[in-house]
Amino acid sequence: MTQYLGAGAVLIVLLASGAMAQDRVYQFDGFTEVEVAEGVSATLNEGPFQVEATARRGNIDRLVIEQDGDVLRIERRAPVIRSALNSNDQFEVEIHMPKLIRVESRAGASVIAEVPSSVEAFEGEARHGASLRIASITADETTLYASSGASLQFDGSAGETDVTVENGSSMRLSGDCADLSAEIRAGASLRAGEFQCHNLDISARGGAEAVVYGDQTASVEARFGASVRLLGDPVIEDMGSGFGGDIRSN
């Protein structure tokens, strides 16, 4: 006798199968850069090359991990038919690598990178509602970028540091740097009072706000409702404010 399952029964079967975590180990090595997207959570730690993924919810086959030269890319494949089942995917990736020189988190991804690395140049980017936390980096030059509601935290020794924070995003810095050049725009926030630098070049506009530390010199601009607070008592070599901008020292 042929038996047919109703839609309710099929839904129960799918939900039951989706409730079981799925694990997968990938064979990648030689990468020094990591990009994570589409709501995936990733942790980066020091160690021999290893990539292991877990699907807490959803089909692990929708998780795409590929290597292109030095770059490891991780994202969630968009389903052919979007439904409540695949919109609740929860993918976690644990990565071990000996050195990190660049990491990017975008499109709602969440990344924690704690790979102690001493490098000439380091880059960190968070975009489109993603979060990125970076620790234990020592670099001669560091570039950090956050946009479109993303959040980025950095703790390390950054050398010459170039920062851009825009479009409602937030950035928090701690550690030290040589010179800090920062642009904060469009309602963004930079918290760098615990990021001890020597020379500052700061531009804030469009309702943005910044707290920065410099112990030698500072050039500061705050316009169109932006505010900048200077810590460390630097000598102000150039200062410009207008259209509701505000600059304060200590």
Beta strands, then each sheet from edge to edge (+ up, - down):
strand 1: 22-26
strand 2: 33-36
strand 3: 41-46
strand 4: 50-57
strand 5: 63-68
strand 6: 71-76
strand 7: 90-97
strand 8: 102-106
strand 9: 110-127
strand 10: 131-147
strand 11: 151-157
strand 12: 160-165
strand 13: 170-176
strand 14: 179-184
strand 15: 189-205
strand 16: 209-223
strand 17: 227-231
strand 18: 235-242
strand 19: 246-249
sheet 1: 1+ 4- 7+ 3+ 9+ 8+ 2+ 6+ 5-
sheet 2: 1+ 4- 7+ 3+ 9+ 10+ 11+ 13+ 15+ 14+ 12+
sheet 3: 1+ 4- 7+ 3+ 9+ 10+ 11+ 13+ 15+ 16+ 17+ 19+
sheet 4: 1+ 4- 7+ 3+ 9+ 10+ 11+ 13+ 15+ 16+ 18+
end
